[in-house]
Amino acid sequence: MPAWRPNLHSFRGVRISVRKRSLTAATTLAVLFSSAALAATPAFADSSTVLPVKQTGDLVVDGAHQQVFISDPASGTIVVTDYNGKVVKQLTSLPGVTGLELSADSGTLYAAVRDADQIAVIDTATDTPGTPFTVGDQPVSVALAGGRLWFGYGTSGTGHVGSVDLADVQHQVTLDQADGWSVAPLLDAAPGSNTLLTGEPGGSPSPVTSYDVTSGTPTRLASADVGDNLRDLAVTPDGKDVITASGAPYKHPVFKTADMTPDGAYASATYPNAVAVAPDGTVAAGVDGWYNPDIFVYKPGATTAVRTYDFPNTGSSSGADELAASALAWAPDASRLFAVSYNSNGVYSLRVFGAPTKAATTLTVDAPATATRAKQLTVKGRAASTVPLPAGTKLTVTRTDLDSPKGKALAPVAVKADGTFSFTDTPPAGGTVKYTVAYAGDAGHTAVSASDTTAVSRARTALSIDNNGKVYDYGKAVKFTAHLGTTYKNRTVEIWADPYGPDRPSKLVKSGKADSHGNLSVTLNLYRDTTVSAKFAGDSRYQPASVHSVAYDRVSVSTSVGNQYKSAHVWGQTYAYFHKNKNPLITTRMTYYPGRAQKFEFQVYYQGKWYPGDPAYFKLGGDGVSRVQITGDHGKDVGWRFRVRSSYINGTSGDTVNSTTNGAWKYFTFTK
């Protein structure tokens, strides 16, 4: 063995990091379907819309024009929205506007404009202001009773009641018709009533007084301390009771207007601050609380709320949004309840609740987690409401599966006395089967639906694709055949090709029905190692399936020798002959890929055996060409036989998109 090696200057210092080849293996994805019972939400859609206000003073609903008026004393604005909460107009230049009242025909809105000493008069058909009533002394509340418009007014330390004679052409204003409050009182009256109720807000205790205003002059009937820090009051439609909301007690007490004696109470929660009564007598009792329901809805005289509403947290504090004081109002037909809430960031929203007088109904449906196709299963559930559904109430049942993607109606199921129900079914299709149970609702209950799913078993079918593990020459046209076994209805197979390398995504190359032998074929020209997949989407009786075949592809590589003075066939090979003063130039052409390098090997023949030198890697140019010149003192090389080879080695040549490919050996020798 010679004690020297040829001086290949380009080999010096080359270091190659070796990476192990990674092949994609077939995997199976198991999908688990949860059988947890799902509780549905009511069929109507409540809404919430952010309001352009800094504060709220009062809220009234115009049923004739289906609009809502919200006063903002801080901005001196009345915001007008539609029934969906969309802002349609803002009435400005109303400094300190607070209390609002609608005329009996909803044609006129009266607004107490505190800092202008006026009561604004607004045409609700056009939402435009008319000539205001100048009343003086900072009015804050308004109410209609006995044919007059009454208003509470006063500065700190004194409060009074005055009125405007609406029947008088001049709209005569009369002041100081009742007094005795330390602040401007809150007012309310039943529609068309001759009884006016007044309350002192913020007092401890807070007195509420009833007056007969039939004559146009208030005649005191009775008074009672209703609690601490009165925030709101509302008279029932028949005028017989007044309901109050005070910081304490933690309920909404009821008093008879005739003598202000207690007449019951509506249970609520901490810090009551709003109350509204619908024309049918339904009561909405509101509180200012973070961690409990915000609104409680009661049928007249009931002791159990038919509905409750708990605001979400849209701010940045730990507590939920809160109800603004005196910010509850009903649509005249009681089809909607309107409320203004605010969050910890000072953002106010108008919340619109549909069907508030109906008891909220909930459904739970519990289907088995798994089941066997064509075998009977049992689905259970429960219907619950604050007003229980009568035994025998019918619920509709729908099954949705692969054979009936739009749903198939099953026999209705009846609710038992305890609200539970159950039914059996024999699913004809496998896969995910959904059972939906629904109640259409009635005069006292909301509509509701709920569903649950069952993973129903499906049989497995055979699926295969050939040529896995085979190696082909660069650019070879290869036929791939997928074979599909027995199925129910679906005979479609997809064939996908995913060449190695991140720049070539997986691509659908053929989709079609398997032939009478179960086969589907496609011919691909291979330029890289390629994962070829066959996919079956499944049907109602057979599972989806996917299989993979990896076909390996060599690179195109050629090596040529340059600068020789002749070539001759000797020693069983073709040798290039070089004079000792000439350097051989080895040119390699290889399929290009970014960052690819060729492995260059050099060997010398000695005593019947080829001995290798240290191999090296050389980058390919953008044209896929690499040139290596062999330099050194070739006088010492005369008479020796040499050979070189260029190869692509998967991983160590800089990438893994092709299979290892060795080029042909090229032979040469030196002469004098």
Sequence and secondary structure as in RCSB ss.txt:
>XXXX:A:sequence
MPAWRPNLHSFRGVRISVRKRSLTAATTLAVLFSSAALAATPAFADSSTVLPVKQTGDLVVDGAHQQVFISDPAS
GTIVVTDYNGKVVKQLTSLPGVTGLELSADSGTLYAAVRDADQIAVIDTATDTPGTPFTVGDQPVSVALAGGRLW
FGYGTSGTGHVGSVDLADVQHQVTLDQADGWSVAPLLDAAPGSNTLLTGEPGGSPSPVTSYDVTSGTPTRLASAD
VGDNLRDLAVTPDGKDVITASGAPYKHPVFKTADMTPDGAYASATYPNAVAVAPDGTVAAGVDGWYNPDIFVYKP
GATTAVRTYDFPNTGSSSGADELAASALAWAPDASRLFAVSYNSNGVYSLRVFGAPTKAATTLTVDAPATATRAK
QLTVKGRAASTVPLPAGTKLTVTRTDLDSPKGKALAPVAVKADGTFSFTDTPPAGGTVKYTVAYAGDAGHTAVSA
SDTTAVSRARTALSIDNNGKVYDYGKAVKFTAHLGTTYKNRTVEIWADPYGPDRPSKLVKSGKADSHGNLSVTLN
LYRDTTVSAKFAGDSRYQPASVHSVAYDRVSVSTSVGNQYKSAHVWGQTYAYFHKNKNPLITTRMTYYPGRAQKF
EFQVYYQGKWYPGDPAYFKLGGDGVSRVQITGDHGKDVGWRFRVRSSYINGTSGDTVNSTTNGAWKYFTFTK
>XXXX:A:secstr
  S     GGGTT                        EE  BSS  EEEE S S    EEEETTTTEEEEEETTT
TEEEEEETTS EEEEE   TTEEEEEE TTS EEEEEEGGGTEEEEEETTTTEE   EE  S EEEEEEETTEEE
EEE  TT EEEEEEETTSTT  EEEEEEEEESS  EEE  TT SEEEEE BT SSEEEEEEE TTSS EEEEEEE
EEEEEEEEEE TTSSEEEEEEEESSEEEEEETTT  EEEEEE  SSEEEEEE TT  EEEEE  SSS SEEEE T
T SS SEEE     SSSSS  EEEEEEEEE TTSSEEEEEEE TTS EEEEEEESTTSB EEEEEE  SEE TTS
 EEEEEEEEESS   TT EEEEEEE SS TT EEEEEEE  TTSEEEEEE  SS EEEEEEEEE  BTTB  EEE
EEEEEE  B   EEES TT EE TT EEEEEEEE   SS  EEEEEEEESSTTS  EEEEEEE  TTSEEEEEEE
 SS EEEEEEE   SSB  EEEEEEEEE   EEEEEES SEEEEETTEEEEEEETT   EEEEEE   TT EEEE
EEEEEETTEEEE   EEEE  TTSEEEEE  S GGGGBT EEEEEEEE TTTTS  SS  EE   EEEEEE 
